[in-house]
Amino acid sequence: MENVQKLNHKFEAIAWGAFFIWWGITELFPSLPDGMGAVGIGLILLGLNAARSLNGIPASGFTTTLGILALVLGGLELARPVLHLPFELPVFAICLIVIGMVFLAREFGRIRTE
């Protein structure tokens, strides 16, 4: 059990390091397309959970959800010039609402099982 916790801690440290490096890269190079930062963060979070799963550690539903939402947000930002939507899609606000709904659904699910 202790080895699993140490391995999970190492995975989290690597993911945090990658997160801050990626964030720094996106700040240093503002010419990167809008959405690249979110796509990178989504890949880092999903990579963290893939590494956990491949090593017999349960994936975190929270970081998996955040990773998927970051990929969706980044993908929509990258596709904005191609989509030519007649309105501005408030992607970030939608992602915040979805995250809040996930929290509420998980908590209500726990209340019903108690």
DRENROKE-870793 format. One record per residue (C-alpha): residue number from 1; residue in one letter; chain; x negated, y, z negated. Coordinates in steps of 0.2 Angstrom, whole numbers, plus 5000, padded with zeros to 4 digits. Last residue first. Example, Ala and Ser with C-alpha at 12.3 -4.5 7.8 and 13.67 -1.06 7.14 Angstrom:
<rokes>
@n=2&res=S&chain=A&xx=4932&yy=4995&zz=4964
@n=1&res=A&chain=A&xx=4938&yy=4978&zz=4961
</rokes>
This chain:
<rokes>
@n=114&res=E&chain=A&xx=5129&yy=5032&zz=4985
@n=113&res=T&chain=A&xx=5130&yy=5028&zz=5003
@n=112&res=R&chain=A&xx=5142&yy=5042&zz=5007
@n=111&res=I&chain=A&xx=5130&yy=5055&zz=4999
@n=110&res=R&chain=A&xx=5116&yy=5049&zz=5009
@n=109&res=G&chain=A&xx=5125&yy=5051&zz=5026
@n=108&res=F&chain=A&xx=5130&yy=5068&zz=5021
@n=107&res=E&chain=A&xx=5112&yy=5072&zz=5018
@n=106&res=R&chain=A&xx=5106&yy=5065&zz=5035
@n=105&res=A&chain=A&xx=5120&yy=5074&zz=5044
@n=104&res=L&chain=A&xx=5116&yy=5091&zz=5035
@n=103&res=F&chain=A&xx=5097&yy=5090&zz=5039
@n=102&res=V&chain=A&xx=5101&yy=5085&zz=5057
@n=101&res=M&chain=A&xx=5114&yy=5099&zz=5059
@n=100&res=G&chain=A&xx=5101&yy=5111&zz=5053
@n=99&res=I&chain=A&xx=5088&yy=5105&zz=5066
@n=98&res=V&chain=A&xx=5102&yy=5106&zz=5079
@n=97&res=I&chain=A&xx=5105&yy=5124&zz=5074
@n=96&res=L&chain=A&xx=5087&yy=5129&zz=5075
@n=95&res=C&chain=A&xx=5085&yy=5121&zz=5092
@n=94&res=I&chain=A&xx=5100&yy=5131&zz=5098
@n=93&res=A&chain=A&xx=5092&yy=5147&zz=5092
@n=92&res=F&chain=A&xx=5076&yy=5143&zz=5101
@n=91&res=V&chain=A&xx=5085&yy=5139&zz=5117
@n=90&res=P&chain=A&xx=5095&yy=5155&zz=5118
@n=89&res=L&chain=A&xx=5099&yy=5152&zz=5137
@n=88&res=E&chain=A&xx=5099&yy=5169&zz=5146
@n=87&res=F&chain=A&xx=5113&yy=5169&zz=5159
@n=86&res=P&chain=A&xx=5115&yy=5166&zz=5178
@n=85&res=L&chain=A&xx=5102&yy=5151&zz=5176
@n=84&res=H&chain=A&xx=5089&yy=5151&zz=5190
@n=83&res=L&chain=A&xx=5083&yy=5134&zz=5185
@n=82&res=V&chain=A&xx=5066&yy=5135&zz=5193
@n=81&res=P&chain=A&xx=5060&yy=5150&zz=5184
@n=80&res=R&chain=A&xx=5067&yy=5143&zz=5168
@n=79&res=A&chain=A&xx=5059&yy=5126&zz=5170
@n=78&res=L&chain=A&xx=5044&yy=5130&zz=5159
@n=77&res=E&chain=A&xx=5055&yy=5137&zz=5145
@n=76&res=L&chain=A&xx=5067&yy=5122&zz=5147
@n=75&res=G&chain=A&xx=5053&yy=5110&zz=5145
@n=74&res=G&chain=A&xx=5046&yy=5119&zz=5131
@n=73&res=L&chain=A&xx=5062&yy=5119&zz=5121
@n=72&res=V&chain=A&xx=5065&yy=5101&zz=5126
@n=71&res=L&chain=A&xx=5048&yy=5096&zz=5121
@n=70&res=A&chain=A&xx=5049&yy=5106&zz=5104
@n=69&res=L&chain=A&xx=5066&yy=5097&zz=5101
@n=68&res=I&chain=A&xx=5059&yy=5080&zz=5104
@n=67&res=G&chain=A&xx=5044&yy=5084&zz=5092
@n=66&res=L&chain=A&xx=5055&yy=5091&zz=5079
@n=65&res=T&chain=A&xx=5066&yy=5076&zz=5079
@n=64&res=T&chain=A&xx=5051&yy=5065&zz=5078
@n=63&res=T&chain=A&xx=5044&yy=5076&zz=5064
@n=62&res=F&chain=A&xx=5061&yy=5074&zz=5054
@n=61&res=G&chain=A&xx=5063&yy=5055&zz=5058
@n=60&res=S&chain=A&xx=5046&yy=5051&zz=5051
@n=59&res=A&chain=A&xx=5039&yy=5035&zz=5058
@n=58&res=P&chain=A&xx=5037&yy=5020&zz=5047
@n=57&res=I&chain=A&xx=5019&yy=5014&zz=5046
@n=56&res=G&chain=A&xx=5015&yy=4998&zz=5054
@n=55&res=N&chain=A&xx=5000&yy=5004&zz=5063
@n=54&res=L&chain=A&xx=5008&yy=5007&zz=5080
@n=53&res=S&chain=A&xx=5022&yy=5015&zz=5072
@n=52&res=R&chain=A&xx=5011&yy=5028&zz=5063
@n=51&res=A&chain=A&xx=5001&yy=5032&zz=5079
@n=50&res=A&chain=A&xx=5018&yy=5034&zz=5089
@n=49&res=N&chain=A&xx=5024&yy=5046&zz=5075
@n=48&res=L&chain=A&xx=5008&yy=5057&zz=5076
@n=47&res=G&chain=A&xx=5009&yy=5056&zz=5095
@n=46&res=L&chain=A&xx=5027&yy=5063&zz=5094
@n=45&res=L&chain=A&xx=5022&yy=5077&zz=5083
@n=44&res=I&chain=A&xx=5007&yy=5081&zz=5094
@n=43&res=L&chain=A&xx=5017&yy=5080&zz=5110
@n=42&res=G&chain=A&xx=5030&yy=5091&zz=5103
@n=41&res=I&chain=A&xx=5017&yy=5104&zz=5098
@n=40&res=G&chain=A&xx=5010&yy=5103&zz=5116
@n=39&res=V&chain=A&xx=5027&yy=5106&zz=5124
@n=38&res=A&chain=A&xx=5031&yy=5120&zz=5112
@n=37&res=G&chain=A&xx=5014&yy=5129&zz=5117
@n=36&res=M&chain=A&xx=5017&yy=5126&zz=5136
@n=35&res=G&chain=A&xx=5034&yy=5134&zz=5135
@n=34&res=D&chain=A&xx=5029&yy=5150&zz=5143
@n=33&res=P&chain=A&xx=5015&yy=5147&zz=5156
@n=32&res=L&chain=A&xx=4998&yy=5150&zz=5150
@n=31&res=S&chain=A&xx=4992&yy=5167&zz=5153
@n=30&res=P&chain=A&xx=4992&yy=5171&zz=5134
@n=29&res=F&chain=A&xx=4975&yy=5161&zz=5133
@n=28&res=L&chain=A&xx=4968&yy=5164&zz=5116
@n=27&res=E&chain=A&xx=4985&yy=5163&zz=5107
@n=26&res=T&chain=A&xx=4989&yy=5146&zz=5116
@n=25&res=I&chain=A&xx=4972&yy=5140&zz=5112
@n=24&res=G&chain=A&xx=4974&yy=5144&zz=5094
@n=23&res=W&chain=A&xx=4991&yy=5135&zz=5093
@n=22&res=W&chain=A&xx=4983&yy=5120&zz=5101
@n=21&res=I&chain=A&xx=4969&yy=5120&zz=5088
@n=20&res=F&chain=A&xx=4981&yy=5123&zz=5074
@n=19&res=F&chain=A&xx=4992&yy=5108&zz=5079
@n=18&res=A&chain=A&xx=4977&yy=5097&zz=5083
@n=17&res=G&chain=A&xx=4971&yy=5099&zz=5065
@n=16&res=W&chain=A&xx=4988&yy=5096&zz=5058
@n=15&res=A&chain=A&xx=4990&yy=5080&zz=5068
@n=14&res=I&chain=A&xx=4973&yy=5074&zz=5063
@n=13&res=A&chain=A&xx=4977&yy=5078&zz=5044
@n=12&res=E&chain=A&xx=4994&yy=5069&zz=5046
@n=11&res=F&chain=A&xx=4985&yy=5053&zz=5054
@n=10&res=K&chain=A&xx=4972&yy=5053&zz=5040
@n=9&res=H&chain=A&xx=4986&yy=5054&zz=5027
@n=8&res=N&chain=A&xx=4995&yy=5040&zz=5035
@n=7&res=L&chain=A&xx=4980&yy=5030&zz=5035
@n=6&res=K&chain=A&xx=4977&yy=5034&zz=5016
@n=5&res=Q&chain=A&xx=4995&yy=5029&zz=5012
@n=4&res=V&chain=A&xx=4994&yy=5013&zz=5022
@n=3&res=N&chain=A&xx=4978&yy=5009&zz=5013
@n=2&res=E&chain=A&xx=4986&yy=5012&zz=4996
@n=1&res=M&chain=A&xx=5000&yy=5000&zz=5000
</rokes>
